[in-house]
Amino acid sequence: MNFPKNLRYTKDHEWISIEGDIATIGITDFAQHELGDIVYVDIAAKDKKLEAETVFGTVEAVKTVSDLFLPVAGTVTEVNPLLDSEPEKVNSDPYGEGWMVKMKINNPEDANQLMDAEAYQAMVS
């Protein structure tokens, strides 16, 4: 399983990458593996200002539906358009083409409260 060291992680299995005040968010390799084949991603949070740990969408696998939670507060500015036609990208490339949203975050320092790769790996082991 892959745990990129440049990302931060949540207890709910989302990852976040921050460049300035823009964050890219998706679900972890562990999460996609646990869910199985992802068949649909539903995100209706574009242009919405949301608090940390707010549900911003759902991911549907063959046997289950799971909520997606924001790691930090901010405004969702972009939803990955590729996931409408190819939701399986979340399975094949969760840290690349399978990203879910981009957002302008209120405070980049908030990400420091999230787990680093080692802590997340220890949690899921």
C-alpha positions as CSV (number, residue, x, y, z in Angstrom):
1,M,0.0,0.0,0.0
2,N,1.1,3.5,-0.8
3,F,1.5,6.3,1.9
4,P,3.1,9.3,0.2
5,K,5.2,11.3,2.7
6,N,4.4,14.7,1.2
7,L,0.7,14.4,2.2
8,R,-1.3,14.7,5.4
9,Y,-4.1,12.3,6.3
10,T,-7.4,12.2,8.3
11,K,-8.8,9.5,10.5
12,D,-11.6,9.2,7.9
13,H,-9.0,8.2,5.2
14,E,-8.8,11.4,3.2
15,W,-5.5,12.9,2.0
16,I,-4.6,16.5,1.5
17,S,-1.8,18.2,-0.4
18,I,-1.3,21.9,0.0
19,E,0.4,24.5,-2.2
20,G,0.0,28.0,-0.8
21,D,-3.6,28.3,0.1
22,I,-4.9,25.7,-2.4
23,A,-5.5,22.2,-1.3
24,T,-6.1,19.0,-3.3
25,I,-8.1,16.3,-1.5
26,G,-8.9,12.7,-2.3
27,I,-9.2,9.3,-0.5
28,T,-6.2,7.2,0.4
29,D,-4.9,4.0,-1.2
30,F,-6.1,2.2,1.9
31,A,-9.6,3.6,1.6
32,Q,-10.0,2.7,-2.1
33,H,-8.7,-0.8,-1.4
34,E,-11.2,-1.2,1.5
35,L,-14.1,0.1,-0.6
36,G,-13.4,-2.1,-3.6
37,D,-14.4,-1.2,-7.2
38,I,-15.6,2.4,-7.2
39,V,-18.5,3.0,-9.6
40,Y,-19.6,6.5,-8.8
41,V,-18.4,9.7,-7.1
42,D,-20.9,12.3,-6.1
43,I,-19.6,15.7,-5.1
44,A,-22.0,18.7,-5.0
45,A,-19.8,21.0,-2.9
46,K,-18.4,23.3,-5.7
47,D,-18.3,26.9,-4.7
48,K,-19.4,26.1,-1.1
49,K,-17.7,27.3,2.0
50,L,-17.4,24.4,4.4
51,E,-16.0,23.6,7.8
52,A,-13.4,20.9,8.5
53,E,-15.0,17.4,8.9
54,T,-18.0,18.4,6.9
55,V,-19.3,15.9,4.3
56,F,-18.5,17.2,0.8
57,G,-19.7,14.2,-1.2
58,T,-20.0,10.4,-1.4
59,V,-18.1,7.6,-3.1
60,E,-20.1,4.6,-4.2
61,A,-18.5,1.2,-4.6
62,V,-20.1,-2.0,-5.8
63,K,-21.2,-3.0,-2.2
64,T,-21.2,0.3,-0.2
65,V,-21.5,4.1,-0.2
66,S,-19.1,6.1,1.9
67,D,-19.2,9.8,2.9
68,L,-16.3,12.1,2.1
69,F,-15.1,14.5,4.8
70,L,-13.1,17.7,4.3
71,P,-9.8,17.7,6.2
72,V,-9.7,21.5,6.7
73,A,-12.1,24.5,6.4
74,G,-12.4,26.4,3.1
75,T,-14.2,26.9,-0.1
76,V,-14.4,24.1,-2.8
77,T,-13.2,25.7,-6.0
78,E,-13.0,22.6,-8.3
79,V,-14.3,19.1,-8.6
80,N,-12.4,16.6,-10.6
81,P,-14.4,16.3,-13.9
82,L,-12.6,13.1,-14.9
83,L,-14.5,11.2,-12.1
84,D,-17.9,11.7,-13.8
85,S,-16.9,9.4,-16.7
86,E,-14.0,7.4,-15.0
87,P,-14.7,7.0,-11.3
88,E,-12.4,4.0,-11.3
89,K,-9.4,6.4,-11.4
90,V,-9.9,6.6,-7.6
91,N,-8.9,2.9,-7.5
92,S,-6.1,3.0,-10.0
93,D,-4.5,6.4,-9.1
94,P,-5.9,7.7,-5.8
95,Y,-3.1,10.2,-5.3
96,G,-3.0,11.4,-8.9
97,E,-5.8,11.4,-11.5
98,G,-8.2,10.1,-8.8
99,W,-8.2,13.4,-6.7
100,M,-11.6,14.6,-5.8
101,V,-11.7,18.3,-5.0
102,K,-9.5,21.4,-4.9
103,M,-10.2,24.1,-2.4
104,K,-9.1,27.5,-1.2
105,I,-8.3,26.8,2.5
106,N,-9.0,29.3,5.3
107,N,-5.8,28.5,7.2
108,P,-3.0,26.3,5.7
109,E,-1.7,25.8,9.2
110,D,-4.8,23.7,10.0
111,A,-3.2,20.8,8.0
112,N,-0.5,20.5,10.7
113,Q,-3.2,19.0,13.0
114,L,-3.6,16.0,10.6
115,M,-1.6,12.8,10.5
116,D,1.7,12.5,8.7
117,A,2.3,9.3,6.5
118,E,3.9,7.4,9.4
119,A,1.0,8.1,11.8
120,Y,-1.6,7.2,9.2
121,Q,0.2,4.0,8.3
122,A,0.4,3.0,11.9
123,M,-3.4,3.7,12.3
124,V,-4.4,1.5,9.5
125,S,-1.9,-1.3,10.2
